Amino acid sequence: MKRLFLTAAIIIAAAFTVKAQSIPEICAKMSEELSKGETMGQAFDMIMTLPIIGKIGGRTWINGDNFRMEAIGKEDADITWRTPDTEWTYNPKENTVTIKKVEKKADSEGSKDDGQTKSFEGVDKDYDLKIVKEDDNAWYMTGKKAKTNTNKDDPKNIKMAVSKQTYLPLYYTAKQKGITISMENFQVGVTPEEVTFDPAKYPGVKIIDQR
C-alpha cells in the first residue's frame, strides 16, 4: 500500500513538473502569439494615468498598415480610421466624417502604430522578471530593468500578466516621470472591415472631404 501511495505521489509530482513553465518559455510563447498579429491583425487598449487628470485612453485595432482608434469610456468621442495616406474622423456630436490626406512622415521618425507589441520581444532579457503570483488564469510578474539594458528610454520597473489560456498579455504596465502607461486587453485577429470606415454604418452622416 505504501508503495502504491509513493508511486501515485511520484506521478502527481511529475505531472506538476511538466506543467510548470519557466519565465523564458512563457515570454517566448507570448512573443510567438503576439507576432501572429502582424498577419492576422491585433487590438489593444492603451491607458495613461496622469497626475490630477486621472485615466485617459483608447483602443486601437490594427490590420496591416490600417488602423482604427476609439476613446475608452466616452460614447461621444471621435473615432478615427487611417490608412497610410488617408484619415477619416467621425464626430458623433455633429454626425460628420472629415476626410484628410495624411502627411507622410520621414523614415527617421518611424511609425507610432508599427509594432506596438514589438516592445514585448526580449522582455525577459531587458528585465529581470519574477513571478509574484500565479493562478488558473495567468502568471503575474514584476520586472526590474536589467543591468545589460542600456536603453535610456526604458522604464526602471514593469508589471505584466500573461494569460495561461492564450499566452497574450493581460496587461503590461510601466511608470515613468509620474505617468503610468498600461497596455491591456490584447487581441489577435482583426479583419480589414474593422479598420475601414463604412458610411452605411453611419446613416445620415455628412462627409467633409478636405483632401
Secondary structure, DSSP 8 states (H G I E B T S, - for coil): -HHHHHHHHHHHHHHHHHH---HHHHHHHHHHHHHTHHHH-EEEEEEEEETTTEEEEEEEEEETTEEEEEETT-TTS-EEEE-SSEEEEEETTTTEEEEEE-----TTT--SSTTGGGGGTTHHHHEEEEEEEE-SSEEEEEEEE-TT---TTS-SEEEEEEETTT--EEEEEEEETTEEEEEEEEEE---GGGGS--GGGSTT-EEEE--
